Amino acid sequence: MKKRTLPLMLSGALLLVLCACGPAAEGTAPTETATAETSLLDLLAGLTEEDIGEVSQYGPNEPPDNTTLAAMLNEAAAHPIDHADLTLNGSDTDVVWSLDCYIAPKNQGVYSGEDALHLQAGLEENVVEIFGGENLPDGRVHLEDAALYQLLRTSCDREGFINEYYYEKYRDLVDGYYDDRLEEVRDAGYTAWELTEFLGVLGTTKESGKGAVAFRMGAVFVTDPPELAPHVLAGGAYVDSALRVHGLDWQNVYLVTLDDEPVGLSFGESVIEFIEASWGKEVHLEDLQAAMNISAAG
């Protein structure tokens, strides 16, 4: 029996060595995805104003400055969560608001998507998805951060201005136009509209009630339910944080008057160019109408 002890001991030792050199038990080693996400989180946590070349976002507002965005990303990086990827398939998990942050030298003029951090948010409150271009760490992270989420969700909010005196004066024309627009889009799910802007933006004279004046008008449209809005957008339309749809008219709409009398609606900027060129001059109705027709045709 003693003669067999040594081989048995060697066999046991060899087995221990083989086990030590074999694959680790499932779940004990970090995956490539986890490593990539860690690298991306490290980038976000250490990002500074100097690292950001440019910030770009869709909508009418200026994007946040580099310092503000860097600080928000630093803070948000401390709150990663496990979350399914956002989608673009017409579901409740779709991307609704987004922002691009380019990690590259400043003042390049043109920036590449390879250097971009893409920030995306949907309808789920306080969840932001981030991934980078080819020159940045791989992976996709999801952060739970109210401030960063609200930055994206409110990126398309804007304050309008309504000149109540002139709106009441021309209300039938204004409301009539938007009532007709609502009927045109009702089948898509729109149920109502709300005026957000009616403002005299340009005239041919400073004298009240004299010359030609262009009033820019704008409205938002709503759906029922509101959550339907992101799925019925077309052209350059977008939704604000209240899920109201802006930009159903792809160009500016103006109500044009001559000596305080309404001439009609005009679309685009040709009528504005005409009024600018006519400053201080007498404007003839037929010339104004011709400029409005050019706008409508464009």
C-alpha positions in Angstrom: 0.0 0.0 0.0 2.8 2.4 0.8 4.2 1.9 -2.7 1.0 3.4 -4.2 0.9 6.5 -1.9 3.3 8.7 -3.9 1.6 8.2 -7.3 -1.8 8.9 -5.8 -0.5 12.1 -4.2 1.1 13.2 -7.5 -2.2 12.5 -9.3 -4.1 14.6 -6.8 -1.6 17.4 -7.1 -1.8 17.3 -10.9 -5.6 17.5 -10.7 -5.3 20.6 -8.5 -3.0 22.2 -11.0 -5.2 21.5 -14.0 -8.2 22.9 -12.1 -6.3 26.0 -11.3 -5.3 26.5 -14.9 -8.8 25.7 -16.4 -11.6 28.2 -17.1 -12.9 30.2 -14.2 -16.3 29.3 -12.8 -19.2 30.9 -14.6 -19.8 34.5 -13.5 -16.5 35.1 -11.8 -14.6 36.8 -14.7 -15.7 40.1 -16.2 -17.1 39.9 -19.7 -15.9 42.0 -22.6 -19.2 44.0 -22.4 -18.8 44.7 -18.7 -15.2 45.8 -19.3 -16.3 48.1 -22.1 -19.0 49.6 -20.0 -16.6 50.2 -17.2 -14.2 52.0 -19.5 -17.1 54.2 -20.8 -18.2 55.0 -17.2 -14.6 55.9 -16.4 -14.6 58.3 -19.4 -17.8 59.9 -18.2 -16.7 60.2 -14.6 -13.4 61.9 -15.6 -14.7 64.1 -18.4 -13.7 67.8 -18.2 -14.7 70.9 -20.1 -11.5 70.8 -22.0 -12.3 67.3 -23.4 -15.4 68.5 -25.1 -15.0 70.0 -28.6 -18.7 70.6 -29.3 -22.2 69.9 -28.1 -25.0 69.5 -30.5 -28.7 68.8 -30.0 -31.9 68.8 -32.1 -34.5 71.5 -31.6 -34.8 75.3 -31.3 -32.6 75.8 -28.2 -28.9 76.2 -27.6 -27.2 73.1 -26.2 -25.7 73.2 -22.7 -22.2 74.7 -22.3 -19.2 72.3 -22.0 -18.7 73.0 -18.3 -22.3 72.3 -17.4 -22.5 69.1 -19.4 -19.2 67.7 -18.2 -20.2 68.2 -14.6 -23.6 66.6 -15.2 -22.0 63.6 -16.9 -19.5 63.2 -14.0 -22.4 63.1 -11.5 -24.5 60.8 -13.6 -21.7 58.3 -14.1 -22.0 57.3 -10.5 -25.5 55.9 -11.1 -25.3 53.1 -13.7 -28.2 50.7 -13.8 -29.1 47.5 -15.7 -31.5 48.4 -18.4 -32.6 47.2 -21.8 -31.4 49.3 -24.8 -33.7 52.0 -26.1 -35.3 51.3 -29.4 -36.4 52.9 -32.7 -39.3 50.6 -33.6 -42.4 52.6 -32.7 -42.7 51.2 -29.2 -42.9 52.8 -25.7 -39.1 52.3 -25.3 -38.2 54.4 -28.3 -35.6 57.3 -28.2 -37.4 60.6 -28.1 -34.7 63.2 -27.2 -31.0 63.1 -27.9 -27.8 65.1 -27.6 -24.3 64.6 -29.1 -21.1 65.5 -27.3 -17.9 65.4 -29.3 -14.7 64.3 -27.5 -12.2 66.0 -29.7 -10.2 69.3 -30.0 -12.2 72.5 -30.0 -12.9 74.7 -33.0 -12.6 71.9 -35.6 -15.4 73.2 -37.6 -16.6 69.8 -38.6 -16.8 66.9 -36.1 -16.9 63.2 -36.8 -19.4 60.7 -35.4 -16.4 58.6 -34.5 -15.7 61.0 -31.7 -19.2 61.5 -30.5 -20.9 60.5 -27.2 -24.5 59.9 -28.0 -27.0 60.7 -25.2 -30.5 59.4 -25.6 -33.7 59.4 -23.5 -37.2 58.1 -23.9 -40.4 58.4 -22.0 -39.2 56.5 -19.0 -38.3 59.1 -16.4 -34.7 59.6 -15.3 -33.1 57.0 -17.6 -30.4 58.1 -20.0 -28.6 55.8 -22.5 -25.1 56.7 -23.6 -22.8 55.1 -26.2 -19.8 56.3 -28.1 -18.4 56.4 -31.6 -15.5 54.2 -32.9 -12.8 56.3 -31.3 -14.4 56.0 -27.8 -14.8 53.0 -25.5 -17.2 50.3 -26.7 -20.4 49.4 -24.9 -23.6 51.1 -24.0 -24.4 52.3 -20.5 -27.7 53.4 -18.9 -27.7 55.9 -16.1 -30.4 56.9 -13.6 -30.1 60.6 -13.2 -32.9 63.1 -12.9 -30.9 66.2 -13.9 -29.3 64.7 -17.0 -32.7 63.2 -18.1 -34.4 66.6 -17.7 -31.6 68.2 -19.7 -32.5 66.0 -22.6 -36.3 66.0 -22.1 -36.6 69.8 -22.0 -34.1 70.4 -24.9 -37.0 71.2 -27.2 -39.1 73.3 -24.8 -39.5 76.9 -25.9 -41.4 79.9 -24.7 -43.6 81.7 -27.2 -45.1 85.1 -27.2 -48.7 86.1 -28.2 -49.6 89.7 -28.9 -53.1 89.4 -27.4 -54.3 92.7 -29.0 -53.5 91.7 -32.6 -54.4 88.0 -32.0 -57.9 89.1 -31.0 -58.0 91.4 -34.0 -57.2 88.6 -36.5 -58.4 85.7 -34.4 -60.8 84.3 -37.0 -58.1 84.0 -39.6 -55.6 82.5 -37.2 -57.9 80.0 -35.6 -59.4 79.1 -38.9 -56.0 78.1 -40.3 -55.1 75.9 -37.3 -58.6 74.3 -37.3 -58.0 73.4 -40.9 -54.5 72.0 -40.1 -55.9 69.9 -37.3 -58.4 68.3 -39.7 -55.6 67.5 -42.1 -53.7 65.6 -39.4 -56.5 64.2 -37.3 -56.3 60.8 -38.8 -52.7 60.5 -37.5 -54.0 60.8 -33.9 -53.9 64.6 -33.3 -56.9 65.9 -31.3 -56.3 69.6 -30.5 -54.0 72.5 -31.1 -52.8 75.4 -28.9 -51.4 78.8 -30.1 -47.9 79.4 -28.9 -46.9 82.5 -31.0 -48.5 85.4 -32.7 -46.0 88.2 -33.0 -45.4 91.1 -35.4 -41.9 90.5 -36.6 -41.4 93.0 -39.4 -43.1 96.0 -40.9 -42.4 98.7 -43.6 -42.9 101.6 -41.2 -42.9 102.3 -37.4 -46.3 104.0 -37.7 -49.0 101.9 -36.1 -51.6 100.7 -38.6 -49.6 101.8 -41.6 -47.7 99.8 -44.2 -47.2 96.1 -44.5 -46.6 94.0 -41.4 -45.9 90.3 -41.1 -47.1 88.5 -37.9 -45.4 85.2 -37.3 -47.7 82.5 -35.9 -47.1 79.1 -34.4 -49.0 76.4 -32.7 -48.4 73.0 -31.0 -50.6 70.0 -31.6 -51.5 67.3 -29.1 -52.5 63.6 -29.4 -54.7 61.4 -27.3 -53.0 59.8 -25.5 -50.1 62.2 -25.2 -47.6 59.2 -25.4 -48.7 58.7 -29.0 -47.0 62.0 -30.1 -43.4 60.7 -30.6 -44.7 58.0 -32.9 -46.6 60.3 -35.3 -43.9 62.8 -36.1 -43.1 63.7 -39.7 -40.6 66.0 -41.4 -38.9 68.3 -38.9 -41.6 68.0 -36.2 -40.5 67.4 -32.6 -42.0 67.0 -29.2 -41.4 69.1 -26.0 -41.2 67.8 -22.5 -45.1 67.9 -22.3 -45.3 65.7 -25.4 -46.8 68.6 -27.5 -45.8 68.5 -31.2 -44.0 71.5 -32.7 -43.1 72.1 -36.3 -46.0 70.5 -38.2 -45.6 73.4 -40.5 -42.1 72.9 -41.9 -41.7 76.6 -42.7 -42.7 79.8 -40.9 -46.3 80.9 -41.3 -47.1 84.6 -41.4 -50.3 86.5 -41.3 -49.7 89.6 -43.5 -51.5 92.9 -43.2 -51.5 96.2 -45.1 -52.6 99.3 -43.3 -54.0 97.1 -40.5 -56.2 95.1 -42.9 -55.4 91.4 -43.3 -54.2 90.4 -46.8 -53.8 86.6 -46.0 -51.3 84.0 -44.9 -47.8 83.6 -46.3 -45.4 80.6 -46.0 -41.6 80.9 -46.0 -39.4 83.9 -46.0 -40.0 85.6 -49.4 -42.6 88.0 -47.9 -40.1 88.9 -45.2 -37.5 89.7 -47.8 -40.0 91.9 -49.6 -41.0 93.8 -46.5 -37.3 94.3 -45.6 -36.7 95.7 -49.1 -39.8 97.9 -48.8 -38.8 99.7 -45.6 -40.0 103.3 -45.7 -41.7 102.9 -49.0 -45.3 102.9 -50.1 -46.4 99.3 -50.6 -49.0 98.4 -53.2 -51.4 95.5 -52.6 -50.6 93.7 -55.8 -46.8 93.7 -55.1 -47.4 92.4 -51.6 -49.7 89.7 -52.8 -47.1 88.7 -55.5 -44.5 88.3 -52.7 -46.9 86.2 -50.7 -47.6 84.0 -53.7 -43.9 83.4 -54.2 -43.7 82.4 -50.5 -46.6 80.0 -50.9 -45.1 78.5 -54.1 -41.8 77.9 -52.3 
